[in-house]
Amino acid sequence: MRGIRGVTLLVIGASAIGIAGFVVGSQIESSSNALAGAEPPAPTILTVPVEFSELDLSIVRRGTARFVESTDVAAPQWNSSSLPIVTRAPTGGETIGEGEVLFEIANRPVLVLRGNIPMFQEFVYGATGDDVTQLQSALARLGFDPGPIDGVYGPLTRAATAALFDGLGYKLDPLDRDETDSIDEASNRVVDADKAYDTAVESGEPAAELLQELERARRDAQRVEADAAGVVALGMLLFVPRTPAQVGQVFVGLGQLVDGPVMSLTGSDVIVETSLPSEFVSYAAVGLEIELTGSNTGVSTTGTILELGATPGTRNVGPADYYLAIRVAGEDALTLTADDSILVTIPLSSTRGPVLSVPVSALVEQPDGTIIVSILDGGVTRSVVVRVGLVARGIAEVESASGSLEAGDLVIIGIRK
């Protein structure tokens, strides 16, 4: 409890002068009272109870936020005669959640899913691997049943993947040439049934059975197409460790031919950068939890110190300050980046539990350097020598060095005339 004594005494000295001012002032009668012949009111001793409270001391700095990592995203790879033209461009700064579309190349989408392993193969019927397992887990999170999460791209996983793409307005490619032929044959049956029905209606012949045949052909075609669809080309699924993520730089625009990366994608973790004055650097350490508040949005969250400069004046901070980087994870991290500045609250010390505490105005320094508080007990004043610990926001931690001091005792903080 000795480390903060100098600060405590400085505050106490101001309190002692204030009480002395009360005493001197009580000896002076105002001219208006003298002229009126009125007697001043009797002075009142002001007291507050000693309390148990938890104290903490902190400083507030301003910081700026940036995303942690950035990954370039390329166009999907597939065997197609189509040119890799951007048909839906990404937007810089856009936030992308799991299962959402980043961009389109030749009307084929690139979706974001959560996972630690990049997609390393084309997903065709029977494909196996850890990237398939990630797909299955993502489908389950998004509400599509992939069947057992076993790393096998089987019929249930294929159907769930097709349903995901269908919900976004896209169709997966057919599996192979045979199934492409099956789709073509089913489509031709629909065309033939439609022509037969139209001819019967135009000629006035009975058409009820032909209409039923047309409806059956359409249902069969839908079933064949749903069963056949299922190829996910390499690159159509982008696995990232955390979502949401944010679009960084955009390298190509709508209608442009892709020859390289399309864009960069940042992670959801954010770094808040600030500085710490040299007199407080001993209180900080990597891993320490820090409170952060957006100055514009008011969103509050916490982060942990990722990096503390080894010497002052590095990384564009003041010559007497130390660089401080705080890592923030979670959805609130994205909100922080919308603020021009972040309020960074750095804890310096804490009592780590309730302690006896009094206002600093109750502390009086004696000529021998000891600190006392005055207790009003049944109209009688008694002094208690105290040791002073942490001081925060005008409240001081105290413990008795001589005499009884308990919660609920009334300490004198001043005199009101």
C-alpha positions in Angstrom: 0.0 0.0 0.0 3.1 2.3 -0.1 3.2 2.7 -3.9 0.6 5.4 -4.1 1.3 7.3 -0.9 2.8 10.3 -2.7 -0.4 10.8 -4.7 -2.5 10.3 -1.5 -0.6 12.8 0.5 -1.0 15.4 -2.3 -4.8 15.0 -2.2 -4.8 14.9 1.6 -2.8 18.2 1.8 -5.5 19.9 -0.3 -8.2 18.5 2.1 -6.3 19.8 5.2 -6.1 23.3 3.7 -9.7 23.2 2.9 -10.6 22.4 6.5 -8.3 25.1 7.7 -10.1 27.5 5.4 -13.4 26.6 7.1 -11.9 27.4 10.5 -10.5 30.8 9.3 -13.7 31.6 7.6 -15.7 31.0 10.7 -13.8 33.8 12.5 -14.9 36.4 9.9 -18.4 38.0 10.2 -19.8 39.3 6.9 -20.6 43.0 6.7 -24.2 42.4 5.9 -24.6 40.3 9.1 -22.9 43.0 11.1 -25.1 45.7 9.8 -28.3 43.6 10.3 -27.2 42.7 13.8 -27.9 39.0 13.0 -26.1 36.1 14.6 -24.5 33.6 12.1 -26.0 30.1 12.2 -24.3 27.5 14.3 -21.7 25.4 12.3 -22.7 21.8 11.4 -20.2 19.0 11.4 -20.5 17.0 8.1 -20.0 13.3 8.4 -20.3 10.2 6.1 -20.2 6.6 7.1 -17.1 4.4 6.6 -18.0 1.8 3.9 -16.9 -1.4 2.4 -16.3 -0.9 -1.3 -14.1 -2.1 -4.1 -11.8 0.5 -5.6 -10.0 0.5 -8.9 -7.7 3.1 -10.5 -7.4 3.5 -14.3 -6.5 5.9 -17.0 -8.3 6.6 -20.3 -6.5 7.0 -23.6 -7.7 7.4 -27.2 -7.0 4.7 -29.8 -7.7 3.8 -33.4 -8.9 0.4 -34.8 -7.7 -1.7 -37.7 -8.3 -5.3 -38.8 -5.8 -8.0 -38.0 -5.2 -9.9 -41.1 -5.9 -9.6 -44.8 -6.3 -12.5 -47.4 -6.4 -12.1 -51.2 -9.4 -13.9 -52.8 -9.1 -15.3 -56.3 -11.8 -16.3 -58.8 -13.2 -19.9 -58.6 -11.5 -22.6 -60.8 -13.8 -24.6 -63.0 -13.9 -26.2 -66.5 -16.0 -23.8 -68.4 -16.0 -22.0 -71.8 -17.2 -18.9 -70.0 -14.8 -16.0 -69.6 -14.0 -15.0 -65.9 -16.0 -11.8 -66.0 -17.1 -10.1 -62.8 -20.9 -10.3 -62.8 -21.3 -9.1 -59.2 -18.6 -7.0 -57.7 -17.6 -6.8 -54.0 -17.9 -3.6 -52.1 -15.0 -2.3 -50.0 -15.8 -2.2 -46.3 -18.8 -4.5 -46.7 -19.4 -6.9 -43.8 -19.9 -10.6 -44.9 -21.5 -13.2 -42.7 -21.4 -17.0 -42.9 -23.3 -18.3 -45.9 -23.3 -15.0 -47.7 -22.0 -14.2 -51.2 -18.8 -12.3 -51.7 -18.9 -11.8 -55.4 -19.8 -13.5 -58.7 -17.7 -14.6 -61.7 -19.6 -15.5 -64.8 -22.7 -15.8 -62.6 -21.1 -18.3 -60.3 -20.9 -17.2 -56.6 -18.2 -17.3 -54.0 -19.6 -18.0 -50.6 -18.0 -17.4 -47.2 -18.1 -20.3 -44.6 -16.3 -20.8 -41.3 -13.4 -23.1 -41.2 -9.6 -23.2 -40.6 -8.6 -25.2 -43.7 -8.9 -23.8 -47.2 -11.0 -25.6 -49.8 -8.4 -27.8 -51.5 -10.5 -29.9 -54.0 -13.5 -29.8 -56.2 -16.5 -31.2 -54.3 -18.0 -34.0 -56.4 -20.1 -36.9 -55.3 -17.9 -39.2 -53.1 -15.2 -36.6 -52.3 -13.7 -36.9 -48.8 -11.5 -34.7 -46.7 -11.3 -32.2 -43.9 -12.6 -29.4 -46.1 -15.8 -31.6 -46.7 -16.1 -31.9 -42.9 -16.0 -28.1 -42.6 -18.7 -27.8 -45.3 -20.9 -30.2 -43.4 -20.5 -28.3 -40.1 -21.2 -25.0 -41.9 -24.4 -26.4 -43.5 -25.6 -27.7 -40.1 -25.0 -24.2 -38.5 -26.9 -22.6 -41.4 -29.9 -24.9 -40.9 -29.3 -27.4 -43.8 -29.1 -31.1 -42.9 -25.9 -32.6 -44.4 -26.5 -36.0 -42.7 -23.6 -37.4 -40.7 -20.6 -35.0 -40.3 -18.2 -37.6 -41.6 -16.1 -35.8 -44.2 -17.9 -37.6 -47.1 -19.6 -35.6 -49.9 -22.5 -38.0 -50.1 -26.2 -37.6 -51.3 -27.4 -35.8 -48.1 -24.4 -33.4 -48.1 -24.9 -32.8 -51.8 -28.6 -32.1 -51.4 -27.9 -29.7 -48.5 -25.3 -27.8 -50.5 -27.6 -27.5 -53.4 -30.3 -26.2 -51.1 -27.9 -23.6 -49.7 -27.1 -22.4 -53.2 -30.7 -22.5 -54.3 -31.7 -20.3 -51.4 -29.3 -17.7 -52.7 -30.6 -17.9 -56.2 -27.9 -20.2 -57.8 -27.7 -23.7 -59.2 -24.8 -26.0 -58.8 -23.2 -27.6 -61.9 -24.2 -31.2 -62.8 -21.9 -34.0 -61.7 -20.8 -35.5 -65.0 -21.7 -36.0 -68.6 -24.2 -38.8 -68.0 -26.2 -36.7 -65.6 -26.0 -33.7 -68.0 -27.6 -36.0 -70.6 -30.3 -37.0 -68.0 -31.1 -33.4 -67.4 -31.3 -32.7 -71.2 -33.6 -35.7 -71.7 -35.9 -34.6 -68.9 -36.0 -31.1 -70.3 -36.9 -32.5 -73.8 -39.8 -34.5 -72.3 -41.2 -31.3 -70.8 -40.9 -29.5 -74.2 -42.7 -32.4 -76.0 -45.4 -32.6 -73.4 -45.9 -28.8 -73.6 -46.3 -28.9 -77.4 -48.8 -31.8 -77.3 -50.9 -29.9 -74.7 -50.9 -26.7 -76.7 -51.8 -28.5 -79.9 -54.8 -30.2 -78.3 -56.0 -26.9 -76.8 -55.8 -25.1 -80.1 -57.6 -27.9 -82.0 -60.3 -28.2 -79.3 -59.4 -31.8 -78.5 -59.6 -33.1 -74.9 -56.5 -32.0 -73.1 -56.9 -33.0 -69.4 -54.7 -36.1 -69.7 -52.1 -34.1 -71.7 -52.0 -31.5 -68.9 -51.4 -34.2 -66.3 -48.6 -35.6 -68.5 -47.0 -32.1 -68.8 -47.1 -31.6 -65.0 -45.5 -35.1 -64.5 -42.8 -34.2 -66.9 -42.1 -31.0 -65.1 -41.9 -32.7 -61.7 -39.6 -35.4 -63.2 -37.3 -32.7 -64.7 -37.1 -30.8 -61.4 -36.2 -34.1 -59.6 -33.6 -35.1 -62.1 -32.0 -31.6 -62.0 -32.0 -31.6 -58.2 -30.4 -35.1 -58.0 -27.8 -34.2 -60.6 -26.7 -30.8 -59.3 -23.9 -31.0 -56.8 -20.5 -30.0 -58.1 -18.8 -27.2 -56.1 -15.9 -25.9 -58.1 -12.6 -25.2 -56.4 -12.8 -21.7 -54.9 -16.5 -21.3 -54.8 -16.4 -21.8 -51.0 -14.0 -19.5 -49.0 -13.3 -20.9 -45.5 -12.3 -18.2 -43.0 -11.5 -18.8 -39.3 -14.2 -16.4 -38.0 -17.2 -14.6 -39.3 -18.4 -12.0 -40.0 -15.5 -10.8 -42.1 -15.0 -7.5 -44.0 -14.1 -6.7 -47.6 -10.8 -4.9 -47.7 -9.4 -3.8 -51.1 -11.3 -4.5 -54.3 -9.0 -5.1 -57.3 -11.6 -5.6 -60.1 -14.9 -4.0 -60.9 -18.2 -5.1 -62.4 -17.8 -6.3 -66.0 -14.0 -6.6 -65.8 -12.0 -9.7 -66.8 -10.3 -11.3 -63.8 -6.6 -11.9 -64.1 -5.4 -12.2 -60.5 -7.0 -11.6 -57.1 -10.5 -10.2 -57.0 -10.3 -8.6 -53.6 -8.9 -8.9 -50.1 -10.8 -10.1 -47.1 -10.0 -9.2 -43.5 -10.8 -11.3 -40.4 -13.2 -10.3 -37.7 -10.5 -9.6 -35.1 -9.5 -6.0 -34.7 -6.4 -4.3 -33.3 -6.9 -1.1 -31.3 -3.7 0.9 -31.2 -2.9 3.6 -28.6 0.0 4.7 -26.4 0.8 4.5 -22.7 2.7 7.3 -20.8 6.0 6.0 -19.4 5.0 6.5 -15.8 2.2 4.0 -16.2 3.9 1.4 -18.4 4.8 -0.8 -15.4 1.1 -1.5 -14.9 0.6 -3.0 -18.3 1.5 -6.5 -19.6 0.7 -8.7 -22.6 -2.6 -10.5 -21.9 -4.1 -7.8 -19.6 -7.8 -7.2 -20.2 -8.7 -3.7 -21.4 -12.1 -2.0 -21.6 -12.9 -0.3 -25.0 -15.7 2.0 -25.8 -16.6 3.5 -29.3 -16.6 7.3 -29.0 -19.4 7.6 -31.6 -21.4 4.4 -31.2 -21.1 4.0 -27.4 -20.5 0.2 -27.9 -18.4 -1.2 -25.1 -16.3 -4.4 -25.3 -13.1 -5.8 -23.9 -9.8 -6.8 -25.5 -6.4 -8.0 -24.4 -3.0 -6.4 -24.7 -1.3 -8.1 -27.7 1.9 -6.0 -27.8 3.6 -3.5 -25.6 6.5 -1.5 -27.0 9.9 -2.3 -25.5 11.1 1.3 -25.7 9.4 4.7 -25.8 8.9 6.6 -29.0 8.4 3.7 -31.4 5.6 3.0 -33.9 4.7 6.7 -34.3 3.9 7.4 -30.6 5.2 10.3 -28.5 8.9 10.3 -27.4 7.9 9.5 -23.8 5.1 7.1 -24.6 5.0 3.3 -25.3 3.2 1.7 -28.2 0.2 -0.4 -27.1 -1.8 -2.8 -29.3 -5.0 -4.4 -28.0 -6.7 -7.4 -29.8 -10.5 -7.5 -29.9 -12.5 -10.4 -31.0 -16.3 -10.9 -31.6 -19.1 -9.0 -33.3 -18.4 -5.8 -31.3 -15.0 -5.6 -32.9 -16.5 -4.8 -36.2 -18.6 -2.0 -34.7 -15.5 -0.4 -33.2 -13.9 0.2 -36.6 -16.8 2.6 -37.5 -15.6 5.0 -34.8 -13.1 7.8 -35.4 -11.5 7.1 -32.0 -11.8 4.4 -29.3 -11.7 5.2 -25.6 -9.2 2.8 -24.1 -9.6 2.3 -20.3 -6.4 0.8 -18.8 -6.5 -0.5 -15.2 -3.7 0.6 -13.0 -4.6 -0.9 -9.7 -7.4 -2.5 -7.8 -8.3 -3.5 -4.3 -9.6 -6.8 -5.7 -12.5 -7.0 -3.3 -14.3 -4.8 -0.8 -12.2 -2.8 1.6 -12.8 -0.1 4.3 -13.0 3.2 2.5 -13.6 6.9 3.2 -13.6 10.1 1.2 -10.2 11.7 0.8 -11.6 14.8 2.5 -11.8 12.8 5.7 -8.0 12.3 5.8 -5.8 14.7 7.7 -2.0 14.6 7.8 -0.4 15.3 11.2 2.9 17.1 11.8 4.7 13.8 12.4 3.5 12.5 9.0 0.8 10.2 10.3 -2.7 10.3 8.7 -5.8 10.4 10.9 -9.5 10.3 10.5 -11.9 11.9 13.0 -14.8 9.8 14.1 -18.0 11.4 15.6 -19.3 9.0 18.2 -22.3 10.0 20.3 -21.4 13.7 20.1 -17.7 13.0 21.0 -14.9 13.2 18.5 -12.1 10.6 18.5 -9.1 10.3 16.2 -8.0 7.1 14.5 -4.5 6.8 12.9 -4.9 5.0 9.5 -2.8 3.5 6.8 -3.9 4.7 3.3 -4.0 2.3 0.4 -5.4 2.8 -3.1 -7.0 6.2 -3.9 -9.5 6.3 -6.8 -12.1 8.9 -7.8 -11.9 10.7 -4.5 -12.3 7.6 -2.3 -9.4 6.2 -0.2 -8.7 2.7 1.0 -7.9 2.8 4.8 -7.1 0.4 7.6 -6.6 1.3 11.3 -3.0 1.6 12.5 -4.2 2.7 16.0 -7.7 2.7 17.3 -11.0 1.2 16.3 -12.4 1.7 12.8 -15.4 -0.2 11.4 -17.9 0.1 8.6 -20.7 2.4 9.7 -18.5 4.7 11.8 -19.1 8.4 11.0 -16.0 10.2 9.8 -15.8 14.0 9.7 -15.4 15.4 6.2 -15.9 19.2 6.9 -17.9 21.9 8.6 -20.9 23.7 7.2 -21.7 27.2 8.6 
